[in-house]
Amino acid sequence: MALGVGDAAAEVVGSRLGGCLGTWPHCRRKSLAGSLACAVSTFAASLWVITSFQAQGFISTQDLPREALLSWCTTSAVTAALVESLPVKDWDNVSVPLAVVLLGLTGVLF
């Protein structure tokens, strides 16, 4: 979700509305508007996919209650947006999904 939806939204919104909210202090090439679009779209897409899986019975609502679902979607979306904002040119296609997967693994392990 973070790469397919979030990174794409960041690119589109950042290139068209990037000047509205300014840029990150650590990377002037990345806009706050693009990062916000990344976070919001990643959150929405993740929430939609997981609730769809729950509705089909693939994921139990007892295993993943609503509060945990919202917490996970928020945390992964913010992580994706922050990693996407880093000044690593052309490496966000690797770093964004890797960061979200590592975040997920820490949630499973702990």
C-alpha positions in Angstrom: 0.0 0.0 0.0 2.8 2.4 1.0 4.6 2.2 -2.3 1.7 1.6 -4.7 -0.6 4.2 -3.3 1.3 6.4 -0.9 4.4 7.1 -3.0 2.3 7.7 -6.1 0.0 10.2 -4.2 3.1 11.9 -2.8 4.5 12.4 -6.3 1.2 13.7 -7.8 0.2 16.0 -5.0 3.8 17.1 -4.3 4.5 18.1 -7.9 1.2 20.0 -8.2 0.6 21.5 -4.8 4.1 21.3 -3.3 4.4 25.0 -2.7 1.2 25.3 -0.6 2.6 23.9 2.6 6.3 24.3 2.1 9.1 21.7 2.1 10.8 19.5 4.7 13.8 21.2 6.4 15.9 18.1 5.8 15.0 17.7 2.1 14.0 20.8 0.1 13.0 18.5 -2.8 10.2 16.9 -0.8 7.0 18.8 0.0 4.9 18.6 3.1 1.8 18.4 0.9 3.2 15.3 -0.8 4.1 13.7 2.5 0.6 14.5 3.8 -0.9 12.9 0.7 1.3 9.9 1.2 0.1 9.4 4.8 -3.6 10.0 4.1 -3.7 7.7 1.0 -1.6 5.0 2.7 -4.0 5.1 5.7 -7.1 5.0 3.6 -5.9 2.2 1.3 -4.6 0.1 4.2 -7.9 0.5 6.1 -9.9 -0.4 3.0 -8.0 -3.5 2.2 -7.9 -4.8 5.8 -11.6 -4.1 6.4 -12.4 -5.8 3.1 -10.4 -8.9 4.3 -12.3 -8.8 7.6 -15.6 -8.6 5.8 -14.7 -11.7 3.7 -13.7 -13.6 6.8 -9.9 -13.8 6.0 -9.0 -11.8 9.1 -10.9 -12.2 12.3 -12.1 -9.0 14.0 -11.1 -10.7 17.3 -7.5 -11.1 16.1 -7.5 -7.4 14.9 -10.0 -5.3 16.8 -11.0 -1.8 15.5 -8.6 0.1 17.8 -5.6 -2.0 16.8 -6.5 -1.7 13.1 -6.7 2.1 13.3 -3.5 2.2 15.3 -1.7 0.0 12.8 -3.0 1.9 9.8 -2.0 5.3 11.3 1.5 4.1 12.4 2.3 2.5 9.0 1.0 5.6 7.1 3.1 8.0 9.2 6.1 5.8 8.9 5.7 5.6 5.1 5.4 9.3 4.8 8.4 10.0 7.0 10.6 7.5 5.2 9.4 8.9 1.8 10.5 12.3 2.9 14.1 11.3 3.4 16.6 12.8 0.9 17.5 9.5 -0.8 16.9 10.0 -4.5 15.3 7.0 -6.2 15.7 4.7 -3.2 12.2 5.3 -1.7 10.9 2.5 -3.9 13.0 0.2 -1.6 13.1 2.1 1.6 9.3 2.9 2.0 8.0 -0.7 1.8 11.0 -2.1 3.7 10.4 0.3 6.6 6.7 -0.6 6.7 7.5 -4.3 6.6 10.0 -4.0 9.4 7.5 -2.0 11.4 5.0 -4.8 10.9 7.5 -7.4 11.9 8.2 -5.6 15.2 4.5 -5.5 15.8 4.2 -9.2 15.3 7.3 -10.1 17.3 6.6 -7.9 20.3 
